Amino acid sequence: MNGPVKLISLLRPDRPVKAWKTFVTMQAKRHLPGLKRLVFNEVLPMNVRTGTQDTPTFVAVVEAWFADETGANALAASIHAHGDAVQLFVEALLIHDRGSRPLPNKIMVTLKGLSHLTREEVQAHWRGRHVEVGMVEHNGGDFLQLYYQNHVIATDQPPGSPSDYDGMPEFWVDPADLALIGQDAPVMRAIAQDEALFADKAAIVTMMVDEQELFTAPGTPRGWPVV
């Protein structure tokens, strides 16, 4: 990995979320080399699709941007030594930004490709045909305010394991807009049909999160978008 690196760490509930946040906050104060921005996303205990209470698979998701891999590797090692987590080194692609601020609710989703596809094939379909279906053919930008795709470059997970993810979409949507779009809406049906061509439905974890920006380096703009 050469140049800027983004690290995503999905934190498991072997430690309480408050303990994880305290630990991650301390890491931000360590002056990790090249750290530009660090965000702690606390996963809310709810099912995004039904709105009911749910026990989350992960209690938080950390996003950290670095100038190069040195600091990213250091943070990943510290998190690994502290507790159970899934570490993803990713390339972040900005897909859509309506430009409205402040941003509404943030949703993060795990993506794992079908077993007969390579990571490269999964990611190519995701950023190509899948974006065309949702954003161009069915006007997904009408309800998505901000949308990123995080394409996995490397991970600490065993190849082929359930958490060997190929990517993570993240998007911001107003609950009022989301409530108007049910699973039977044309856009949702089209997205689901195309998703079935490349994504393992059983590996999808959908998380609504409370985003907390813990660190921004001098000279780095706060908030989104981060490119």
Phi and psi in degrees as GROMACS dihedral restraints (atoms count N, CA, C in turn):
[ dihedral_restraints ]
;  ai    aj    ak    al  type     phi  dphi    fc
    3     4     5     6     1  -112.1    20    10
    4     5     6     7     1   144.4    20    10
    6     7     8     9     1    83.0    20    10
    7     8     9    10     1  -163.4    20    10
    9    10    11    12     1   -59.1    20    10
   10    11    12    13     1   144.4    20    10
   12    13    14    15     1  -132.6    20    10
   13    14    15    16     1   138.8    20    10
   15    16    17    18     1  -112.5    20    10
   16    17    18    19     1   131.2    20    10
   18    19    20    21     1  -110.6    20    10
   19    20    21    22     1   128.6    20    10
   21    22    23    24     1  -112.8    20    10
   22    23    24    25     1   127.2    20    10
   24    25    26    27     1  -120.5    20    10
   25    26    27    28     1   117.2    20    10
   27    28    29    30     1   -94.1    20    10
   28    29    30    31     1   114.0    20    10
   30    31    32    33     1   -93.7    20    10
   31    32    33    34     1   126.6    20    10
   33    34    35    36     1   -85.6    20    10
   34    35    36    37     1   162.0    20    10
   36    37    38    39     1   -81.4    20    10
   37    38    39    40     1    29.0    20    10
   39    40    41    42     1   -73.2    20    10
   40    41    42    43     1   -14.2    20    10
   42    43    44    45     1  -130.0    20    10
   43    44    45    46     1   145.8    20    10
   45    46    47    48     1   -61.1    20    10
   46    47    48    49     1   152.2    20    10
   48    49    50    51     1   -61.6    20    10
   49    50    51    52     1   -34.7    20    10
   51    52    53    54     1   -64.5    20    10
   52    53    54    55     1   -37.9    20    10
   54    55    56    57     1   -67.0    20    10
   55    56    57    58     1   -40.7    20    10
   57    58    59    60     1   -62.3    20    10
   58    59    60    61     1   -44.0    20    10
   60    61    62    63     1   -64.4    20    10
   61    62    63    64     1   -41.4    20    10
   63    64    65    66     1   -59.4    20    10
   64    65    66    67     1   -43.4    20    10
   66    67    68    69     1   -63.6    20    10
   67    68    69    70     1   -47.0    20    10
   69    70    71    72     1   -65.5    20    10
   70    71    72    73     1   -37.8    20    10
   72    73    74    75     1   -61.3    20    10
   73    74    75    76     1   -40.1    20    10
   75    76    77    78     1   -64.3    20    10
   76    77    78    79     1   -37.2    20    10
   78    79    80    81     1   -63.5    20    10
   79    80    81    82     1   -37.4    20    10
   81    82    83    84     1   -64.1    20    10
   82    83    84    85     1   -27.0    20    10
   84    85    86    87     1   -87.8    20    10
   85    86    87    88     1    -2.4    20    10
   87    88    89    90     1   -79.5    20    10
   88    89    90    91     1    -3.6    20    10
   90    91    92    93     1    59.3    20    10
   91    92    93    94     1    53.6    20    10
   93    94    95    96     1   -59.0    20    10
   94    95    96    97     1   132.6    20    10
   96    97    98    99     1   -60.0    20    10
   97    98    99   100     1   127.0    20    10
   99   100   101   102     1    78.5    20    10
  100   101   102   103     1     6.7    20    10
  102   103   104   105     1   -67.2    20    10
  103   104   105   106     1   125.9    20    10
  105   106   107   108     1  -106.5    20    10
  106   107   108   109     1   -36.9    20    10
  108   109   110   111     1  -158.3    20    10
  109   110   111   112     1   145.0    20    10
  111   112   113   114     1  -139.3    20    10
  112   113   114   115     1   127.9    20    10
  114   115   116   117     1  -124.5    20    10
  115   116   117   118     1   132.9    20    10
  117   118   119   120     1  -108.0    20    10
  118   119   120   121     1   116.5    20    10
  120   121   122   123     1  -105.5    20    10
  121   122   123   124     1   104.8    20    10
  123   124   125   126     1   -79.5    20    10
  124   125   126   127     1   125.1    20    10
  126   127   128   129     1   -77.5    20    10
  127   128   129   130     1   126.7    20    10
  129   130   131   132     1   -79.4    20    10
  130   131   132   133     1   140.7    20    10
  132   133   134   135     1   -78.7    20    10
  133   134   135   136     1    67.9    20    10
  135   136   137   138     1  -148.9    20    10
  136   137   138   139     1   154.6    20    10
  138   139   140   141     1   -88.0    20    10
  139   140   141   142     1   116.3    20    10
  141   142   143   144     1   -61.1    20    10
  142   143   144   145     1   -36.8    20    10
  144   145   146   147     1   -74.6    20    10
  145   146   147   148     1   -35.6    20    10
  147   148   149   150     1  -104.8    20    10
  148   149   150   151     1   -19.3    20    10
  150   151   152   153     1    78.4    20    10
  151   152   153   154     1     8.0    20    10
  153   154   155   156     1   -94.7    20    10
  154   155   156   157     1   163.7    20    10
  156   157   158   159     1   -64.9    20    10
  157   158   159   160     1   144.1    20    10
  159   160   161   162     1  -151.8    20    10
  160   161   162   163     1   153.8    20    10
  162   163   164   165     1   -92.2    20    10
  163   164   165   166     1   115.6    20    10
  165   166   167   168     1   -72.9    20    10
  166   167   168   169     1   147.4    20    10
  168   169   170   171     1   -66.6    20    10
  169   170   171   172     1   -40.3    20    10
  171   172   173   174     1  -120.5    20    10
  172   173   174   175     1   143.4    20    10
  174   175   176   177     1   -90.1    20    10
  175   176   177   178     1   -18.9    20    10
  177   178   179   180     1  -162.5    20    10
  178   179   180   181     1   159.9    20    10
  180   181   182   183     1  -129.8    20    10
  181   182   183   184     1   123.7    20    10
  183   184   185   186     1   -98.3    20    10
  184   185   186   187     1   132.9    20    10
  186   187   188   189     1  -117.8    20    10
  187   188   189   190     1   128.0    20    10
  189   190   191   192     1  -138.1    20    10
  190   191   192   193     1   129.3    20    10
  192   193   194   195     1  -107.1    20    10
  193   194   195   196     1   134.0    20    10
  195   196   197   198     1  -129.6    20    10
  196   197   198   199     1   155.7    20    10
  198   199   200   201     1   -68.5    20    10
  199   200   201   202     1   -30.4    20    10
  201   202   203   204     1  -156.5    20    10
  202   203   204   205     1  -176.5    20    10
  204   205   206   207     1   -75.7    20    10
  205   206   207   208     1   -13.6    20    10
  207   208   209   210     1   -58.9    20    10
  208   209   210   211     1   -54.5    20    10
  210   211   212   213     1   -68.1    20    10
  211   212   213   214     1   -36.0    20    10
  213   214   215   216     1   -62.5    20    10
  214   215   216   217     1   -42.6    20    10
  216   217   218   219     1   -64.6    20    10
  217   218   219   220     1   -37.8    20    10
  219   220   221   222     1   -65.7    20    10
  220   221   222   223     1   -43.6    20    10
  222   223   224   225     1   -67.3    20    10
  223   224   225   226     1   -41.9    20    10
  225   226   227   228     1   -60.1    20    10
  226   227   228   229     1   -40.7    20    10
  228   229   230   231     1   -66.6    20    10
  229   230   231   232     1   -39.6    20    10
  231   232   233   234     1   -65.4    20    10
  232   233   234   235     1   -43.2    20    10
  234   235   236   237     1   -64.6    20    10
  235   236   237   238     1   -41.8    20    10
  237   238   239   240     1   -60.8    20    10
  238   239   240   241     1   -39.0    20    10
  240   241   242   243     1   -73.7    20    10
  241   242   243   244     1   -21.7    20    10
  243   244   245   246     1   -89.7    20    10
  244   245   246   247     1   -32.6    20    10
  246   247   248   249     1  -173.8    20    10
  247   248   249   250     1  -173.4    20    10
  249   250   251   252     1   -86.1    20    10
  250   251   252   253     1   126.2    20    10
  252   253   254   255     1  -154.8    20    10
  253   254   255   256     1   158.7    20    10
  255   256   257   258     1  -105.2    20    10
  256   257   258   259     1   123.3    20    10
  258   259   260   261     1  -108.1    20    10
  259   260   261   262     1   126.7    20    10
  261   262   263   264     1  -126.6    20    10
  262   263   264   265     1   122.4    20    10
  264   265   266   267     1   -94.1    20    10
  265   266   267   268     1   123.7    20    10
  267   268   269   270     1  -132.6    20    10
  268   269   270   271     1   161.0    20    10
  270   271   272   273     1  -105.2    20    10
  271   272   273   274     1   121.4    20    10
  273   274   275   276     1   -92.6    20    10
  274   275   276   277     1   126.2    20    10
  276   277   278   279     1  -114.8    20    10
  277   278   279   280     1   123.2    20    10
  279   280   281   282     1   -80.7    20    10
  280   281   282   283     1   116.4    20    10
  282   283   284   285     1   -95.5    20    10
  283   284   285   286     1   -39.7    20    10
  285   286   287   288     1  -155.1    20    10
  286   287   288   289     1   137.6    20    10
  288   289   290   291     1  -142.8    20    10
  289   290   291   292     1   111.4    20    10
  291   292   293   294     1   -69.8    20    10
  292   293   294   295     1   -21.8    20    10
  294   295   296   297     1    90.5    20    10
  295   296   297   298     1    -1.5    20    10
  297   298   299   300     1   -85.2    20    10
  298   299   300   301     1   139.2    20    10
  300   301   302   303     1  -139.2    20    10
  301   302   303   304     1   148.5    20    10
  303   304   305   306     1   -73.5    20    10
  304   305   306   307     1   160.4    20    10
  306   307   308   309     1   -79.4    20    10
  307   308   309   310     1   149.0    20    10
  309   310   311   312     1   -86.0    20    10
  310   311   312   313     1  -149.4    20    10
  312   313   314   315     1   -62.5    20    10
  313   314   315   316     1   141.6    20    10
  315   316   317   318     1  -107.5    20    10
  316   317   318   319     1   133.8    20    10
  318   319   320   321     1  -123.8    20    10
  319   320   321   322     1   134.8    20    10
  321   322   323   324     1  -122.6    20    10
  322   323   324   325     1   142.5    20    10
  324   325   326   327     1  -137.4    20    10
  325   326   327   328     1   139.0    20    10
  327   328   329   330     1   -86.3    20    10
  328   329   330   331     1   144.6    20    10
  330   331   332   333     1  -131.4    20    10
  331   332   333   334     1   124.5    20    10
  333   334   335   336     1  -129.0    20    10
  334   335   336   337     1   131.8    20    10
  336   337   338   339     1   -75.9    20    10
  337   338   339   340     1   162.3    20    10
  339   340   341   342     1   -61.6    20    10
  340   341   342   343     1   148.4    20    10
  342   343   344   345     1   -63.3    20    10
  343   344   345   346     1   -24.2    20    10
  345   346   347   348     1   -87.1    20    10
  346   347   348   349     1    -1.2    20    10
  348   349   350   351     1  -106.0    20    10
  349   350   351   352     1   145.4    20    10
  351   352   353   354     1   -78.1    20    10
  352   353   354   355     1   163.7    20    10
  354   355   356   357     1   -59.0    20    10
  355   356   357   358     1   -40.0    20    10
  357   358   359   360     1   -63.5    20    10
  358   359   360   361     1   -40.1    20    10
  360   361   362   363     1   -66.9    20    10
  361   362   363   364     1   -41.5    20    10
  363   364   365   366     1   -61.0    20    10
  364   365   366   367     1   -48.9    20    10
  366   367   368   369     1   -67.4    20    10
  367   368   369   370     1   -35.7    20    10
  369   370   371   372     1   -64.4    20    10
  370   371   372   373     1   -42.2    20    10
  372   373   374   375     1   -66.8    20    10
  373   374   375   376     1   -41.3    20    10
  375   376   377   378     1   -62.2    20    10
  376   377   378   379     1   -48.3    20    10
  378   379   380   381     1   -82.5    20    10
  379   380   381   382     1   -11.7    20    10
  381   382   383   384     1  -102.7    20    10
  382   383   384   385     1   -92.3    20    10
  384   385   386   387     1   -59.9    20    10
  385   386   387   388     1   -38.9    20    10
  387   388   389   390     1   -64.4    20    10
  388   389   390   391     1   -39.8    20    10
  390   391   392   393     1   -65.5    20    10
  391   392   393   394     1   -40.1    20    10
  393   394   395   396     1   -60.4    20    10
  394   395   396   397     1   -44.3    20    10
  396   397   398   399     1   -62.3    20    10
  397   398   399   400     1   -50.7    20    10
  399   400   401   402     1   -79.4    20    10
  400   401   402   403     1   -42.9    20    10
  402   403   404   405     1   -93.7    20    10
  403   404   405   406     1   -32.2    20    10
  405   406   407   408     1   -98.0    20    10
  406   407   408   409     1   -53.9    20    10
  408   409   410   411     1   -76.7    20    10
  409   410   411   412     1   -25.5    20    10
  411   412   413   414     1  -126.8    20    10
  412   413   414   415     1    17.0    20    10
  414   415   416   417     1    55.3    20    10
  415   416   417   418     1    46.6    20    10
  417   418   419   420     1   -60.3    20    10
  418   419   420   421     1   -23.2    20    10
  420   421   422   423     1   -66.8    20    10
  421   422   423   424     1   -12.0    20    10
  423   424   425   426     1   -67.9    20    10
  424   425   426   427     1   -26.1    20    10
  426   427   428   429     1  -122.6    20    10
  427   428   429   430     1   -16.0    20    10
  429   430   431   432     1   -89.0    20    10
  430   431   432   433     1   125.5    20    10
  432   433   434   435     1   -90.4    20    10
  433   434   435   436     1   -33.7    20    10
  435   436   437   438     1  -148.9    20    10
  436   437   438   439     1   138.5    20    10
  438   439   440   441     1  -145.6    20    10
  439   440   441   442     1   122.4    20    10
  441   442   443   444     1  -118.2    20    10
  442   443   444   445     1   149.8    20    10
  444   445   446   447     1  -114.3    20    10
  445   446   447   448     1   129.2    20    10
  447   448   449   450     1  -105.8    20    10
  448   449   450   451     1   110.1    20    10
  450   451   452   453     1   -94.6    20    10
  451   452   453   454     1   121.1    20    10
  453   454   455   456     1   -68.5    20    10
  454   455   456   457     1   128.9    20    10
  456   457   458   459     1   -98.1    20    10
  457   458   459   460     1   -41.6    20    10
  459   460   461   462     1  -152.3    20    10
  460   461   462   463     1   155.8    20    10
  462   463   464   465     1  -149.3    20    10
  463   464   465   466     1   159.2    20    10
  465   466   467   468     1   -92.1    20    10
  466   467   468   469     1     5.3    20    10
  468   469   470   471     1   -86.3    20    10
  469   470   471   472     1   145.3    20    10
  471   472   473   474     1   -60.6    20    10
  472   473   474   475     1   137.4    20    10
  474   475   476   477     1   -56.2    20    10
  475   476   477   478     1   132.2    20    10
  477   478   479   480     1    83.6    20    10
  478   479   480   481     1    -5.5    20    10
  480   481   482   483     1   -72.5    20    10
  481   482   483   484     1   161.7    20    10
  483   484   485   486     1   -56.8    20    10
  484   485   486   487     1   -28.8    20    10
  486   487   488   489     1  -103.4    20    10
  487   488   489   490     1    17.8    20    10
  489   490   491   492     1   -82.9    20    10
  490   491   492   493     1    72.5    20    10
  492   493   494   495     1   -74.6    20    10
  493   494   495   496     1   152.4    20    10
  495   496   497   498     1  -100.7    20    10
  496   497   498   499     1   -14.3    20    10
  498   499   500   501     1  -177.4    20    10
  499   500   501   502     1   174.8    20    10
  501   502   503   504     1  -145.7    20    10
  502   503   504   505     1   110.5    20    10
  504   505   506   507     1   -76.7    20    10
  505   506   507   508     1   149.1    20    10
  507   508   509   510     1  -140.7    20    10
  508   509   510   511     1   134.9    20    10
  510   511   512   513     1  -147.8    20    10
  511   512   513   514     1   158.5    20    10
  513   514   515   516     1  -117.2    20    10
  514   515   516   517     1   128.3    20    10
  516   517   518   519     1  -144.4    20    10
  517   518   519   520     1   140.3    20    10
  519   520   521   522     1   -74.7    20    10
  520   521   522   523     1   133.0    20    10
  522   523   524   525     1   -55.3    20    10
  523   524   525   526     1   -33.8    20    10
  525   526   527   528     1   -64.9    20    10
  526   527   528   529     1   -40.0    20    10
  528   529   530   531     1   -67.9    20    10
  529   530   531   532     1   -41.6    20    10
  531   532   533   534     1   -64.1    20    10
  532   533   534   535     1   -36.3    20    10
  534   535   536   537     1   -66.1    20    10
  535   536   537   538     1   -25.5    20    10
  537   538   539   540     1   -81.4    20    10
  538   539   540   541     1   -10.6    20    10
  540   541   542   543     1  -115.1    20    10
  541   542   543   544     1    97.8    20    10
  543   544   545   546     1   -83.9    20    10
  544   545   546   547     1   174.0    20    10
  546   547   548   549     1   -64.6    20    10
  547   548   549   550     1   -20.3    20    10
  549   550   551   552     1   -91.9    20    10
  550   551   552   553     1    -0.6    20    10
  552   553   554   555     1   -65.3    20    10
  553   554   555   556     1   146.7    20    10
  555   556   557   558     1   -53.1    20    10
  556   557   558   559     1   -41.0    20    10
  558   559   560   561     1   -65.3    20    10
  559   560   561   562     1   -40.5    20    10
  561   562   563   564     1   -70.6    20    10
  562   563   564   565     1   -37.7    20    10
  564   565   566   567     1   -64.9    20    10
  565   566   567   568     1   -42.1    20    10
  567   568   569   570     1   -65.5    20    10
  568   569   570   571     1   -41.8    20    10
  570   571   572   573     1   -63.1    20    10
  571   572   573   574     1   -44.4    20    10
  573   574   575   576     1   -64.2    20    10
  574   575   576   577     1   -40.3    20    10
  576   577   578   579     1   -65.2    20    10
  577   578   579   580     1   -41.3    20    10
  579   580   581   582     1   -72.3    20    10
  580   581   582   583     1   -37.4    20    10
  582   583   584   585     1   -58.2    20    10
  583   584   585   586     1   -36.1    20    10
  585   586   587   588     1   -64.6    20    10
  586   587   588   589     1   -16.8    20    10
  588   589   590   591     1   -79.9    20    10
  589   590   591   592     1   -18.0    20    10
  591   592   593   594     1  -141.5    20    10
  592   593   594   595     1   -14.2    20    10
  594   595   596   597     1  -112.6    20    10
  595   596   597   598     1   142.7    20    10
  597   598   599   600     1   -83.3    20    10
  598   599   600   601     1   108.1    20    10
  600   601   602   603     1   -60.6    20    10
  601   602   603   604     1   -34.5    20    10
  603   604   605   606     1   -67.1    20    10
  604   605   606   607     1   -21.2    20    10
  606   607   608   609     1   -94.1    20    10
  607   608   609   610     1     0.2    20    10
  609   610   611   612     1   -76.9    20    10
  610   611   612   613     1   125.5    20    10
  612   613   614   615     1  -121.4    20    10
  613   614   615   616     1   116.4    20    10
  615   616   617   618     1  -103.4    20    10
  616   617   618   619     1   126.1    20    10
  618   619   620   621     1  -129.7    20    10
  619   620   621   622     1   125.2    20    10
  621   622   623   624     1   -90.0    20    10
  622   623   624   625     1   132.7    20    10
  624   625   626   627     1  -127.8    20    10
  625   626   627   628     1   157.2    20    10
  627   628   629   630     1  -102.1    20    10
  628   629   630   631     1   108.4    20    10
  630   631   632   633     1   -83.8    20    10
  631   632   633   634     1   129.5    20    10
  633   634   635   636     1  -131.6    20    10
  634   635   636   637     1   114.4    20    10
  636   637   638   639     1   -81.3    20    10
  637   638   639   640     1   115.6    20    10
  639   640   641   642     1   -95.3    20    10
  640   641   642   643     1   -25.2    20    10
  642   643   644   645     1  -155.6    20    10
  643   644   645   646     1   137.9    20    10
  645   646   647   648     1  -138.7    20    10
  646   647   648   649     1   124.6    20    10
  648   649   650   651     1   -68.3    20    10
  649   650   651   652     1   150.2    20    10
  651   652   653   654     1   -53.6    20    10
  652   653   654   655     1   134.7    20    10
  654   655   656   657     1    86.9    20    10
  655   656   657   658     1    -7.0    20    10
  657   658   659   660     1   -99.5    20    10
  658   659   660   661     1   126.7    20    10
  660   661   662   663     1   -62.1    20    10
  661   662   663   664     1   142.4    20    10
  663   664   665   666     1   -81.4    20    10
  664   665   666   667     1   158.5    20    10
  666   667   668   669     1    75.1    20    10
  667   668   669   670     1  -162.1    20    10
  669   670   671   672     1  -113.9    20    10
  670   671   672   673     1   156.4    20    10
  672   673   674   675     1   -84.8    20    10
  673   674   675   676     1   155.1    20    10
  675   676   677   678     1  -109.6    20    10
  676   677   678   679     1   120.8    20    10
